[in-house]
Amino acid sequence: MTDSNQPLVSAIIPTKDRCEYLEKALNSVFEQTWENIEVIVVDDASEDDTPALLSKMAKEHRVTVLRNRTSKGAAASRNLAIKASKGEYIAGLDDDDFWRPERIKKLLKDFTEGISAVCSHDRMVFGEREIVWKKKQLITLDDLLYYNQVGNQVLTRKKYLTEVRGYDEELPSAQDYDLWIRLAKSFGPVKTVPAVLQVVHMEESRDRISNSENQLKGYYQCFEKHKSLMSESHIKYQKYRLRMVEGEPVSWFDMLRSVPPKYYLKEIIRKLFL
């Protein structure tokens, strides 16, 4: 039984052909200590056992299942879920990740006026190796114009998402990064709860719904979309990171010339160990 005094949170999950992960993701939502949650799953034309799993879950839990007859992609699926949601707040979850039980309760507690969204530290799983991504307490628009310092998911107000028109369906990738920039520009910085409240799996392509061949194209389009907001320092660093993503060789001189001093350590570690 839910507490009617609690604001309703809509957990939105787009999925495609990840039945083996989806059940764990869904269970992590059902196990939240925040009780007033609705779950909206958009099945992006899965061809595995996802429809059967979702049919079972919908009978046992508070789940709304929407299905695309043909694949429309992650951004369109998330927008469909946002449109169907009834919650004051929206919290996203990827279908191969999962939440710690206190995630929603702690994110809501730290949601205050003057910020656009709340995220947390993430545990990043790379096969047998795991690291904790600790983020800045306040991630500003200036921070985001260097790179995505938020990650893949946040909790925010539905009205904020509606006002910025949700995810950009024209971008083949980097839709989350693009959205965080627009939210920060319109409503303020993203706040980080200093606790590990989400586990993110990195051992395969992060977004099976998107066409992997278009990943780099999406990041270039996102860069061009927001380039007018960027300083010379932002632009140099963005171009440096794009070269690395393309697999181009970058020298130590390139790093010193393109990377702001505050990111030297980050890039040294990347060059030496990644």
C-alpha positions in Angstrom: 0.0 0.0 0.0 1.4 3.4 -1.0 1.5 6.6 0.9 -0.7 9.1 -0.9 1.3 11.9 0.6 4.4 10.8 -1.3 4.9 12.5 -4.7 4.5 9.9 -7.5 7.7 9.0 -9.3 7.5 7.5 -12.7 10.3 5.0 -13.4 10.8 4.8 -17.2 12.6 1.9 -18.8 13.1 1.5 -22.6 14.1 -2.1 -23.6 15.0 -4.2 -26.5 16.1 -7.8 -26.5 17.6 -7.8 -23.0 15.3 -10.1 -21.2 18.1 -11.6 -19.3 18.9 -8.3 -17.7 15.5 -6.6 -17.6 14.0 -8.7 -14.8 16.8 -7.6 -12.4 16.3 -4.0 -13.5 12.6 -4.2 -12.8 13.1 -5.9 -9.5 15.4 -3.2 -8.4 12.5 -0.7 -8.9 10.0 -2.9 -7.0 12.5 -3.1 -4.1 12.7 0.7 -3.7 12.1 2.1 -0.2 10.1 4.9 -1.8 6.7 3.3 -2.3 4.8 5.6 -4.6 6.3 4.6 -7.9 4.8 3.7 -11.2 6.8 1.7 -13.7 6.5 2.3 -17.4 8.4 0.0 -19.8 8.6 0.6 -23.5 9.4 -2.5 -25.4 11.1 -1.4 -28.6 10.0 -4.3 -30.8 11.9 -7.0 -28.9 12.2 -10.4 -30.6 13.3 -12.4 -27.5 11.3 -13.4 -24.4 10.8 -9.8 -23.3 7.0 -9.6 -24.1 6.3 -12.7 -22.0 8.4 -11.4 -19.1 6.6 -8.0 -19.2 3.2 -9.7 -19.4 4.1 -11.6 -16.2 5.4 -8.6 -14.5 2.4 -6.5 -15.3 0.1 -9.0 -13.6 2.2 -9.0 -10.4 3.3 -5.4 -10.1 2.4 -1.8 -10.9 3.7 -1.8 -14.4 2.5 -0.2 -17.6 3.8 -1.8 -20.7 3.9 0.0 -24.1 5.2 -1.7 -27.2 6.6 -0.3 -30.5 5.6 -2.5 -33.4 8.7 -1.5 -35.2 11.9 -0.3 -33.5 11.9 3.5 -33.0 15.1 3.8 -30.9 15.9 4.8 -27.3 15.0 8.5 -27.5 11.6 7.9 -29.0 10.9 5.1 -26.5 11.8 7.3 -23.6 9.7 10.2 -24.9 6.7 7.8 -25.2 7.2 6.7 -21.6 7.4 10.3 -20.4 4.2 11.2 -22.3 2.4 8.3 -20.7 3.7 9.0 -17.2 1.6 10.4 -14.4 4.3 11.2 -11.9 5.5 14.6 -10.8 9.0 13.2 -11.1 10.6 11.0 -13.7 13.5 8.7 -13.0 15.2 6.8 -15.9 16.7 3.3 -15.8 18.5 1.4 -18.5 17.3 -2.2 -19.0 20.7 -3.7 -18.1 21.4 -1.6 -15.0 19.8 -1.7 -11.6 19.2 0.6 -8.6 20.1 0.3 -5.0 17.0 0.2 -2.8 17.3 3.7 -1.4 18.0 5.4 -4.8 14.6 7.2 -5.3 14.2 8.2 -1.6 17.7 9.7 -1.5 17.4 11.5 -4.9 14.1 13.0 -3.9 15.4 14.2 -0.6 18.1 16.1 -2.3 15.9 17.6 -5.0 15.7 21.3 -4.2 14.7 24.5 -6.1 17.4 25.9 -8.3 18.6 22.5 -9.7 17.5 20.7 -12.8 18.0 17.1 -11.8 19.6 14.8 -9.3 22.0 11.9 -9.9 24.3 9.8 -7.8 27.6 8.1 -7.8 27.6 5.0 -10.0 29.3 1.6 -9.7 30.6 0.8 -13.2 31.0 -2.9 -14.1 33.4 -3.8 -16.8 33.2 -7.6 -16.9 35.3 -8.7 -13.9 36.5 -5.2 -13.1 34.4 -2.6 -11.2 35.1 1.0 -10.4 33.0 3.7 -8.6 32.4 6.9 -10.5 32.3 9.7 -8.0 30.8 12.9 -9.4 31.0 16.5 -8.5 28.4 17.7 -5.9 27.0 20.3 -8.4 27.5 19.7 -12.1 27.0 23.0 -13.8 26.3 23.9 -17.5 30.0 24.9 -17.7 31.0 21.4 -16.5 28.7 19.7 -19.0 30.0 21.7 -21.9 33.3 19.9 -21.4 31.8 16.4 -21.3 29.0 14.3 -19.8 29.7 14.4 -16.1 26.2 13.2 -15.1 26.1 9.7 -16.6 23.2 8.0 -18.2 20.3 8.6 -15.8 18.8 11.2 -13.4 15.7 12.1 -11.5 14.0 15.3 -12.6 10.6 16.9 -12.7 8.3 15.9 -15.6 7.5 19.5 -16.3 11.2 20.2 -16.8 11.4 17.4 -19.4 8.2 18.7 -21.1 9.5 22.3 -21.3 12.7 21.2 -23.0 10.8 18.8 -25.2 12.4 15.6 -23.9 15.0 13.6 -25.7 16.1 14.7 -29.2 15.0 11.9 -31.5 17.2 13.2 -34.3 20.4 12.3 -32.5 21.5 8.8 -33.2 23.5 8.7 -29.9 24.4 11.1 -27.0 20.7 11.8 -26.4 21.2 11.7 -22.6 24.2 14.1 -22.7 22.3 16.5 -25.0 19.3 16.5 -22.6 21.4 17.2 -19.5 22.9 20.2 -21.3 19.4 21.6 -22.1 18.1 20.9 -18.6 21.1 22.6 -17.0 20.8 25.6 -19.3 17.1 26.1 -18.5 16.8 25.1 -14.8 20.2 25.0 -13.2 22.9 22.5 -12.2 22.6 18.8 -11.6 23.1 17.8 -8.0 24.9 14.6 -7.0 23.9 12.5 -4.0 27.2 11.3 -2.6 26.3 7.6 -2.5 26.5 4.7 -4.9 22.8 4.3 -5.8 23.1 2.7 -9.3 25.0 -0.1 -10.9 25.8 0.4 -14.6 27.0 -2.5 -16.8 29.6 -1.4 -19.4 30.9 -4.7 -20.8 28.8 -4.4 -24.0 27.4 -1.6 -26.1 25.5 0.7 -23.7 22.6 1.2 -25.9 21.4 -1.8 -27.9 18.4 0.2 -29.1 20.6 2.7 -31.0 22.6 1.7 -34.1 26.2 1.3 -32.9 27.5 2.5 -36.2 26.0 5.9 -35.5 27.5 6.4 -32.0 30.3 8.8 -33.1 28.0 10.6 -35.5 25.6 11.4 -32.6 28.4 12.8 -30.5 29.5 15.0 -33.3 26.0 16.3 -33.8 25.6 17.0 -30.1 28.9 18.9 -30.2 27.7 21.0 -33.2 24.3 21.5 -31.6 25.7 23.1 -28.4 28.9 24.6 -29.9 27.5 28.2 -29.7 27.4 27.9 -25.9 31.1 26.8 -25.6 34.2 28.7 -24.9 37.4 28.1 -26.7 38.5 25.9 -23.9 35.3 23.8 -24.2 35.8 23.4 -27.9 39.4 22.3 -27.7 38.6 19.7 -25.2 35.6 18.4 -27.0 37.6 18.0 -30.2 40.4 16.2 -28.3 37.9 13.7 -26.9 36.2 13.2 -30.3 39.6 12.4 -31.8 40.2 9.8 -29.1 36.8 8.3 -29.6 37.6 8.0 -33.3 40.8 6.1 -32.4 43.2 8.8 -33.8 46.6 8.9 -32.1 47.0 11.8 -29.7 50.3 12.8 -28.3 51.2 14.2 -24.9 51.7 17.5 -26.6 48.1 17.3 -28.0 46.9 16.6 -24.5 48.7 19.6 -23.0 47.5 21.8 -25.7 43.9 20.8 -25.7 43.0 19.7 -22.1 42.2 22.1 -19.3 44.7 21.7 -16.4 41.8 20.5 -14.1 41.4 17.5 -16.4 45.1 16.6 -16.7 45.0 13.7 -14.2 41.8 12.3 -15.8 43.4 12.3 -19.3 46.8 11.0 -18.0 45.0 8.0 -16.5 43.0 7.5 -19.7 46.2 7.5 -21.8 48.1 5.1 -19.5 45.5 2.6 -18.5 42.5 2.7 -20.8 
